[in-house]
């Protein structure tokens, strides 16, 4: 009996019940809509696979479902009378972890094919064959074309102008003659996320912040749970999970360089640098994409990189440290 009571007390300690329901709005400025559109599409795509929706065989993401997710995210954003909203929106700036990838995939094909040679020159002038049809239909562009000497094919990396179900799109490319394989990009590791459960009466959104060893799976995670109703009112149900202490979130000692944010978008900030040093940003094929001397604590102009995993090397005092970073 004492053990049961102790367990209950411990659970109450980590799960803070703070049910608060407030009026909100599902309308926002275009900049806020754009800020959460990727999250809405990703939540919709995850749900399509979870419930086995008819859209599971469509390369386009169901717009009505994505709009429903977007409205729920904006409702939480607008619920400014809830203190927890400030935590997940501004203090932690939580978004979905970038999986599944929705805009980038790569294809390996026979380099002697006429359409493959045209991809190498200018993908915007591709013909009306199967590849040209897919490129025009899904508004694709080749962001990189390269070869690996030991393999008999060349590789084209595509980027779409809108979020897509790349599992379906890559299957379409795999059916084309001369294609060795087509695969969507992958994001390894773990990190901050938003998950959802859609019910008849409300949408449950759970925001989470992860820290410590997230490259292989975050050892600590804190959750904040909200219910969003059809009238856009928001109910904050509470927070739970690992105890959130700012000192425990750092995850490294002061004597080590820290790269953040991770995932990053257009720049990486380096903390705890001890004097000038050099850096290299390397892709998973071992190619150095960017390097130089660090005179400021930021590596900028990274928005042109495709989403995926990279390795950041910091060279200083005759030592080299390597960090795995993720481009969202």
N, C-alpha and C positions, 0 to 999 in steps of 0.2 A: 504494500500500500504506500509506503514512504517513497519507494522508487517511482511509482506512478505519479505521485504528487510532485516530486522533484522534476520529472520529465515534463509535466504540464507547466510548471513554473518556468522552466528553461524555454519551452516553446513560446510561452507568452512574452518572454524577454526578447526573443529575436523577431517576433511577429507583432508589430505595433498596429493595433486596430484603431483606425481614425476615420470611420465612415462619415463622409461629408458629401452631400449632394447639392450641387449649385446649378443655376442657370448658366448657359453658355451659348455659343453661336458656332455654326459650321461654315461661316463666311469669313474670308480673310483676304488681305492684299495679295496681288499676284505673286509677289516675292515670297510670301509665306507658303502659298500653294506650290510654288516651284521647289521650295525647301523640303516639302514632304511628299512630292509626287513620286520619287523613287521608292520611298518607304511604302507608300500606298500600293504601288505596282508590285513590289516584292511581297507584301503581305497577301495581296490578292493571288499572286502566283503560288505562294506556299499553300494557300487554302484550296486552290484548284486541285493541287496534287493530294491534299489531305482528304478531301471529300470525293475525289474522283469525278470532278465536274466534266461536262461535255467539252469544255475548253482545254482539257488535258491534251487534246490532239490538235490544238490551234497554236500557231506561232505567235499570234497576237494575244495580248492579255485582256481578259474580259473587262471592258471599260466600266460597266455598271458596278461590278464588284470592287474594282479599284477606286471608283468614286465614293463608294460606301466607306471603304477604309480611310480614304482621304478626309471625308467629313468627320470621322471619329478622331483622327489625329488632330485636325484643326480645332475640334471642340475642346480637346485637352489643352491645346495651345492657348485658346481663348479663356479658359477657366482660371483667370488670374486671381480669383479670390482664394484659391487653394494653394497653401504653401508648398505642397508636394509638386504642384505644377512647376513652380520656379526651380525646384531641384532637378527635375528631369528635362526641362526645356532649356533653361539658361545656365544653371550651375554645372550640369553634366552634359548638356546638349546631346541627348541620347537619340540615336537613329537605329534602323535595322542593321544588323551585321550583313556585309555585302555578299550574302549567299542566299539564293542562287544568283550567279552573275547573269545580267540581263542585256548587256550591250556588246560584249566582246567574245569572239570565238576564233579559232584558227583552223585552217584547212590545208592538208598536204595533198598535192596532186602531181601528175606527170608534167614536168616542165615543158615538154615538147608539144603539148596540146595548144592549139591556136588561141583558145580563150584564156589559157593560163599565161601565155606570152603577152596577151593584151592586158591581163591583170597587172603584169609586171610594169607595163608602160603607162597605162591610164585606165583604171577600172571604171571611170565615168563614161567611157566610150565602148563598153562591152556590147556585144551583139544581142540578138533576140533569142539565143539558144536558152537551155535550161538555166545556166549560170546567170546569164544576163537577165532573165525573167526574175530570178530570186533577188538579184541585186537591186533591180528597179522596184520590185514589189515591196521589199522590206527596207528600202532606202539605206543600202549598205555602202561602205567605202573601205578600200584597202588602206590601212594605216601603216602596214609594214609588209615587206616582201623579202624573203631571204632563203638561203639554202644552207644545208649542213652537208659537208663534203662526203661523209661516209654513207649518206642515204640517197636513194635514186629519185627523190622527189624534192620539189620546192614547197615552201610554206608561205601562205598568205594569211595575215591577221586582219580580220574584218571588224569593223565597228558600225553599229547601227545608230541611227539618229533618234530612235525611240526604244523604250524597253520592250523586250520580246521574250517569249518562251524559247530559249535557245536549244533545249532538248529536242523540240520539234524541228526547228530550223536546221540544226546540224544533221538530223536524220534525212532531211530533204537533200542536203549536199552530199551525204554519204551514198545516195542512190545514183549519183551522176557518174558516168563512165570516166575512168581515169583518176578518180579521187581515191586516195589511199585511206584517208580518215579525215573526219571533221569533228572537233570537240569544242565544247564551250570552255571558257576560262574557269579556273578553280581558285578559290580562296581558302587557304588552310588556316589553322589556328582557331582562335575564339576571341570574343570581345564583347563590347556593348551591343545590346539588341533590343528589339521590340517584338513581342509575339502577340497573337490575337486568338480569341475564340468568338465566333459569331453565333449568337443564339436568336431565338424568335423575338425576344424582348429587348436585347441590348447587345453591344459589342464589348467584349472584355479586352482591354489593352494592358499588357504587362511590360513595363519598361525595366530594363536591367542594366546594371553597371558592373563589369567584371574587372578584376585586377589580380596581379601576381601570377606570372608564368602563363600568360594567355596565349603564347605561341603554341603550346601543346594542350591547352585547356585551362581556363581560369580557375585558380584554386579558391578564389573568393568571389562572391556575387551577391549584390543587393538588388531587391525587386520592389517596384511600386506598381500597385494594381488600381486600374480605373475601369469603371463601367460607363459606356456612353450610350444614351438612349435615343430613340428616333427623333425626339424633339430637341436634340443636341445638348440636353442637360448632362452633367458629368457627376459621377459618384466616385469619390476616392475611398477605396476600401481598406487601404493600409499598406505598410511596407514590411518586408521580412527578408530573411536571408542572413548573410554574414554581417557582423557588426561593422559599420562603416566608420573607420577612423582615418582621417587624412594622412596620418603618419604611416599607416599600413598600406596605403594605396601607391606610394612611391615605388615600391617593389625592388629598389636597388639602393646600394649605399652611396653616400655622397662622393666616393672616390671613383665612381663609374659614370661614363657618359650615358645620358638618357635621351632617347629619340622619341619625340611625340609631335602631333598625335599619331596614333597607330590603330586603325588605318588613317592614312593621310590623303589629302586631295591635291593641293598645289604647292605645299611646302612642308618641310620637316624642321622642327626646332630642336636644337641640341642643347642639353643642359649639363652642367658640371664639367665643361671643357676646362682643361688646365693649359691655357696658352694656345698658340696657333697649331693647326694640324691639317692634314689632307684627308680627302674622302673619295670614295668610289661607290657608285650605285650600280649594282650588277643584277642582271636578270637571271632567270633559272637556267638559261643556256650558257651562263658564264661570260656573257658579253658585257663589257663596261659601257653603260649608256650615258653616264655623266660622272665627271670627276673634277677635282680642283682643290684649291686651298680655301680653308675656312677662315675668313677674317671677321665674320659676324656669326651669331649663333643660329643662323637659319640657312637652309638649302632651299632655294626658291625656284620658281618656273618649272614645276613638276606636273602641271596640269595636262601636258601633252602625253604623258605616259599612259599606257593601257592598264586597265584594272588587273590586279594580280599580285603575286609575291615577288619581292625584290630583296637583295641583300645589301646592306649599307656597311661599308668598311670604313673605320676611322683609324688613320695611321698617325701616331704621334709617339715621340720619345722611344723610337726603335721598337714599338709594339703595334700590333694590329688587333682591333676588336671588330667583330662582325655581328650585326644585328639583323634579324629578319623583320622586314616592314611590309605592310600591305597597302597598295594603292586602291582606293575605293572608286 
